[in-house]
Amino acid sequence: MDELIPTAVNVDGALLIALATLLCLGALGFAGLRQTHAEMAVLKRLDHQAARLGSPRLPKKPR
């Protein structure tokens, strides 16, 4: 019976570490998406300013 307790603690610890790792990766992914969205908004704003000042527009991505 004494041998089962450390194994259960190790499994619980491993699950906790795995869950914390997934949570951190999810947070990093969400932060990356927000950063990309912010960068695209800045580029769009700069494109509109350039068009207003008479500079040529950025080429559109082919779809």
N, C-alpha and C positions, 0 to 999 in steps of 0.2 A: 504494500500500500504506500509506503514511503517513496517508492520509485516513481509512482504515477504523478505525484505533486510537481516535481521539477519539470517533467515533460509537459504537463498542462500549462505551467507558467511559461515555458519556452514557446509553446504554440500560441498562447495568448499574446506574448511579446512579439512574436513574428507577425501575427495578424495586425497588431497595433502599428508596427513599423511599416507593413505593407499599406495599410490604410493611410497613414501619415504621408507616405511617399506618393500615393495616388492623389491625395489632397493637394500636396505641394505642386505636383505636375499639372493638375487642373488649374490651380491658381496661376501658375506661370503661363499656361496656354491662354487663359482668359486675359491676362495682362498683355500678352503678345497681340491678341486680337484687338484690344483697345488701342494699343500703340499704333498698329497698322491703320486702324480707322482714323486716328488722329492725324497720322502722316498723310493719308489720302485727302482728308479735309483741307490740310494746309496746301497740298499740291493743287487741289481744285480751286482754292481761293487765289493762289498765285496765278493760275491759268486765266481766271476771270480778270484779274488785275492787268495782266499782260495784254489780254484782248482789248480791254478798255483803253489802254495806252497806245494801241495800234501795233503791237508786236504780233507776229504770227502765232496761231494757236498750236498747242501741242498735238502731235498726230494721235489719232484715236487707235486703240487696240483693235486688231481685226477679230471678229467673232466667229 
